[in-house]
Structure formats: C-alpha cells, structure tokens
Amino acid sequence: MGRRAAAEAAVKIELTYLIIVASKPRRATRFLNQVPNEILEYPNLKGAITLLPANYKFEMPKTIHGTRFSGAQKDELWLPERQLLFAITFSDVLTQLCPGIETLMGDVTYGACCIDDYTVRALDCDLLVHYAHSCFIPVHVTKFNVLYAFVDIPIDASHLLAPCSAALPAATLSCL
C-alpha cells in the first residue's frame, strides 16, 4: 500500500529514511611547499646563506626540504648561466646540508627554463633541483622528479629611477 492510499485509509505508517550521499573523497592536505621550522631555524643554514649575495633571495630552505622530502638518493642541481657565478658557494652550502646532491650542472640551454633532460637521464638522477623559472612542460610528463626553486632578485627602485629621470623628460617618466 502506498503512502497516499495509507493516508486515505487513515493508517499510520512510520517512515524512516536513510540517505547515503556518495561524494568525491576529500583530497588529503598537501604540505609540499611548507618548509618545516626545524629547517628554517637550522643554525648552519643561516650562516651558509650569508655566504651568498644578500640581494639574491635563493630558496635554500625549500631546496633542502625538497631534497629530504623526496627521498631521492642521487640529486642534481641545475643553475642557469646568470647564476653560475655563485655555483661553487652554492654547491658547498647544499652538499653540507643535503648529502644527496652529487652533481652541479650549468649546461647552456635554450633558456633558463629549459631542462637538460638528456643529461639527467644519462646520469641516472632521481631528482633535478632547477634554479630557474619553470618550463611549459607539465611536471608529471617528465621521466624524473623536478623541484623548481626560484630566485628573487629585488631591484632598488630609487637607484633605477635616478638615471631614468636624468635622461628622460618628466612627462615621459610618468609613463614608465
């Protein structure tokens, strides 16, 4: 007997509903880019960073955390041409704090974003730490893990504007 028929017959029907909603499982929270405090407050790291130029903001804590978190046994560090000036200091700092880094590369490529994937595969590396902007190739397409570490080089705006204001008329400078 249906509900309508039962209501018409004045029969009391007790209904219990159990609704199960199937939804997508919630994605686990990822903390890949969050560097733990133990690395940020590591005393040897702070001293080592002072060996590098103060105006370059290398992501050293991210590199250390990324190499340790990946569990890779053989890491490769790639620096673009403009940062090869600091390669030896950089290598000294990271080999002390990341024992897995074995190779420092500075191959000339088409641009800073290009990854020398042939050399990485030939050296049989587990992780490439790439100190430049990322390429348009998705990370999951490559045959090896890539950790992109960026370098921030802040510009002193007043130092930049002084020669510009001396060389250009004031009306032109406002368009700059």
N, C-alpha and C positions, 0 to 999 in steps of 0.2 A: 504494500500500500504506500503510495507516495505522500508527501507532506500535505499537499493540497487536499487530497482525499482524507487524510487523517484529521486535518483541521476541520474539514466539513463534518466528519464523523465525531468531532469533539474528543478524539482520542489523544491523550497526552503522549507525545514522543519526545524523548530526551536525545538530543543530538550532541555528539562530541566530535569536534573537528581537530584533526592533527594535520597541520600544513607543513610540509617539508619543502623548503626553497633551496634549490640547487644553485649555487653561485660559484663563480670562479674562486679558486683558493687564493687567499691573500698572499702576495709575494713577500718573501722574507726581507726584512730590512737589510740593506747593504751598507757596510761601513768601509768600503774600499778606499775612499778618498779621505777618510778621517784618520789623521795620524795620532797614535796614542800619546798620552802625556809623557810616558817613560822615554820616548824618543825625542819629543820636543824639549824636554828638560835634561837631556843627556849632557853632562858637562864637557865631554870631549867633542861633541858636535858643535857647541857654541864656540869653543876655541878654534876648531877647524874652519868654521865659516869665516872667522876673522882673517884667515889667510887669503881668502878670495876678495876681489874688489867689492867695496862697500856699496857702489851704485848698481851692481848686478844682484838681483834677487833670484838666486838659484833655488829650486825646490829640493834642497838636500834632505829634509825630513821625509818628504814624500818618496824620494828615491830609496832611502833606507828602509822605510816601511814597506814599499812596494816589493823590493827585492827579498825582504824577510818573509813577507806575507805570501809571496808566490811559491816559495819552497823550491825555487829553481836552483840547480846545482852549478850551472855554468851561465853566468850573466855576461852580457856585452853592453858596453856603454858607447853610445854614438854621439859625437859632438859635431855641429855644423862648423863650417870654415871660420866664421867670425868668433867662435869660442875656443878654437884650438890654441889660442894664446894662453889659456888657463888650463890646458889639458893635463900637464904634469901635476900641478897643485890639486886639481880636481881628482885625478887618479889616486894620489897619495891619501887624500881625505877619505874617499869612498872605499879604497881597499882596506883601510884600517877599520872602518865601521861596517862594511858589507863584505865579508870574506868570499862571497860567491862571484864577485866581479873579477874576471880574468882578462878581459880584452877591452882595449880602448881603441875605438875606431874614429877616423876622421876622413874617410874617403870622400873625394869630391863627387858630388851627385848633381842632378839637375837643379836642385834647390834644397833649402833646409828641411823641407817637409818630406823629401824622398828618402825612403828606407832602402838600404842596400841589402835586400833580402837574399840575394845570392851568397854573399859573404856570410851572413848569419846562418844560412843552411849549411854552407861548407864548413864552418867552424863548429857546427852542431851545438848551437847555444839554445838554452831553454828560455831565456828572457832577453829582450832588447830594451834597454833604457834609452829612449830617444829624447835628447835635449833640444827640441825644436818644436815648432807648431806641427799640428797633425796633418796628415795627408787626407785626401778624399776617399781613400780606400778604407772600408769599414774594418774595424779591429778583428772581427770574427772571420774575416776572409783569409787572413794570413795563416801560414802554417806554424807560426810561433807566437808567443805572447809578446806584446809590446806595451811598455809603460811610457806614456808621454809625460815628460816633465818639462815645464815651461820656464822660460827665463824672462823676468820682468826687468826692463832697464828704464827706470824713470828718467824723464827729461826735465831739466831745470828750465821752467818756462821763462823766467826773467832773463836768463842767460841767452835763450833763443830769441826773445823779443828785442833785446838791446840792439843787435846788428840789423835786425829787420826794420826797426823803427828809424835807425840811422840811414838806411839805404832806400826806404820806401816812403812816399808821402803818407800823411796821417789818414787820408781817406782810403787809400789802398790797404793800409794795415788793418782797418776795421773789417775788411772782407776776408782777412786771413783766417 
